């Protein structure tokens, strides 16, 4: 069962709850704390984060998303990151996000990542499934796409378990999940919204 605990309004928090996880949407100020003051963020979210500094490519992505949110605060839900937090110990396992706002075809791309030590426990499948179900409640979204590296077998197994179908193979693989018309949500893995 998935519970939506708080809907986003003008930068307020939003949270999804699954059997084992919380998915928490980071506000603009929390995104800045993630980059600049992880200890304060832990206190604010009542969670435990990876203590290693964010650097390189991923740091650039987060800083870019901060700028985008500052220029487009109305659509922050499509520009921010969601922490994937394990309920039992409030440990941040990874994150999931939209890559941008839905396009004119009502299509949106998602991205996700999990710390290595938490892989192969079904956490990402649980998170992606809940995230997609929540996404299909949004009238702006009818199709969700994701890109995987060819060698990232674990990632495309997550997508397959969540009902995605591969539709393009190039240097990377592209996956698609379409909203089922006339149904409130996709029922998959015993998870309902």
C-alpha positions in Angstrom: 0.0 0.0 0.0 1.2 3.5 -0.8 0.2 6.5 1.3 0.7 10.0 0.1 1.2 12.0 3.3 1.4 15.5 2.0 0.7 17.1 -1.3 3.1 19.8 -2.7 2.0 23.4 -2.5 4.4 26.2 -3.1 7.5 24.3 -2.0 6.1 22.3 0.9 7.2 18.8 1.5 5.7 15.7 0.0 6.1 12.1 1.2 5.2 8.7 -0.1 5.1 5.7 2.2 5.5 2.1 1.1 5.9 -1.1 3.1 9.6 -0.5 3.9 10.3 3.0 2.6 9.6 6.7 2.8 10.1 8.7 -0.4 10.6 12.4 0.6 10.6 15.2 -1.9 13.3 17.7 -1.0 12.3 21.3 -0.9 14.7 24.0 -2.4 16.2 24.7 1.0 16.7 21.0 1.6 18.5 20.6 -1.8 20.9 23.3 -0.8 21.5 21.6 2.6 22.2 18.3 0.8 25.1 20.1 -1.0 26.2 22.4 1.8 25.3 21.0 5.2 24.3 17.4 5.3 24.2 17.3 9.1 21.5 20.0 9.3 19.6 18.2 6.6 19.7 15.0 8.6 18.2 16.8 11.6 15.5 18.5 9.5 14.5 15.2 7.8 15.2 13.0 10.9 17.3 10.6 8.8 20.8 9.4 8.3 22.7 10.3 5.1 25.9 9.2 3.5 28.5 11.4 5.0 30.7 11.5 2.0 30.7 14.9 0.2 28.7 15.2 -3.0 31.2 16.0 -5.8 31.8 15.8 -9.5 29.1 15.1 -12.0 26.3 14.5 -9.5 27.2 17.8 -7.6 26.8 19.6 -11.0 23.4 18.0 -11.5 22.1 19.0 -8.1 23.4 22.6 -8.4 21.8 22.8 -11.9 18.5 21.6 -10.4 18.7 24.3 -7.7 19.0 27.0 -10.4 16.1 25.5 -12.3 13.9 25.4 -9.2 14.8 29.0 -8.4 13.6 30.0 -11.9 10.6 27.7 -12.0 9.3 27.2 -8.5 5.8 26.3 -9.6 7.2 23.0 -11.1 9.6 22.2 -8.3 8.2 18.7 -7.9 9.5 17.9 -11.4 13.0 19.4 -10.7 13.8 18.3 -7.2 15.0 14.9 -5.8 13.2 12.5 -3.6 15.2 10.7 -0.9 14.5 7.0 -0.6 14.6 6.4 3.2 14.4 3.0 4.9 11.8 3.0 7.6 13.5 0.7 10.1 16.5 2.9 10.6 15.7 6.1 8.7 18.8 5.5 6.5 18.8 7.3 3.1 19.4 4.5 0.6 19.4 6.6 -2.6 17.2 9.0 -4.6 14.7 9.2 -7.4 13.6 12.1 -9.5 12.0 13.4 -12.7 14.5 14.7 -15.2 12.2 17.6 -16.3 8.6 18.6 -16.6 6.3 16.4 -18.7 6.4 17.3 -22.4 3.5 18.0 -24.7 3.0 14.2 -25.2 2.5 13.9 -21.4 5.7 12.0 -21.2 8.3 12.4 -18.4 11.7 10.8 -17.8 12.7 9.5 -14.4 16.1 8.8 -12.9 17.2 6.9 -9.8 20.2 5.7 -7.9 20.9 3.5 -4.9 24.0 3.2 -2.8 25.9 0.0 -3.6 25.5 -1.6 -0.2 21.7 -1.5 -0.5 21.4 -3.1 -3.9 19.7 -6.4 -4.5 17.2 -6.0 -1.7 14.2 -4.9 -3.8 14.4 -1.3 -2.5 14.7 0.3 -5.8 11.9 -1.8 -7.3 9.6 -0.8 -4.4 10.6 2.9 -4.8 10.2 3.1 -8.6 6.9 1.2 -8.4 5.5 3.7 -5.9 6.9 6.7 -7.7 5.3 5.6 -11.0 1.9 4.9 -9.4 2.0 8.4 -7.8 3.1 9.9 -11.1 0.1 8.5 -12.9 -2.2 10.3 -10.5 -0.9 13.5 -12.2 -3.0 14.5 -15.2 0.1 15.9 -16.9 1.7 12.4 -17.1 0.6 9.5 -19.3 4.0 7.9 -20.1 7.1 7.5 -18.0 10.4 6.8 -19.7 13.8 5.8 -18.3 17.3 5.4 -19.8 19.7 2.7 -18.7 23.3 1.9 -19.6 23.6 -1.3 -21.6 25.6 -3.0 -18.9 23.4 -2.0 -16.0 21.4 -5.2 -15.8 20.2 -4.5 -12.3 18.6 -1.2 -13.4 16.7 -2.7 -16.3 15.5 -5.6 -14.1 14.0 -2.9 -11.8 12.2 -1.4 -14.8 11.0 -4.8 -16.1 9.6 -5.7 -12.6 7.7 -2.3 -12.6 6.1 -3.0 -16.0 8.4 -1.0 -18.3 9.0 -2.2 -21.8 12.2 -1.6 -23.7 11.5 0.5 -26.8 14.9 1.6 -28.1 18.4 0.3 -28.1 21.3 2.6 -29.0 24.4 3.4 -26.9 21.9 3.2 -24.0 18.5 1.4 -23.6 15.3 3.3 -23.4 12.3 2.0 -21.4 8.6 3.1 -21.4 5.7 2.6 -19.0 2.3 3.8 -20.2 -0.7 4.7 -18.0 -3.5 2.2 -18.3 -6.5 4.2 -19.5 -9.6 3.9 -17.4 -7.7 2.6 -14.3 -6.8 4.5 -11.3 -3.3 2.9 -11.1 -1.3 0.0 -12.2 -1.5 -2.9 -9.8 2.0 -4.4 -9.6 3.9 -6.2 -6.9 0.9 -6.0 -4.6 1.3 -2.3 -4.4 -1.7 -0.1 -4.8 -2.3 3.6 -4.8 
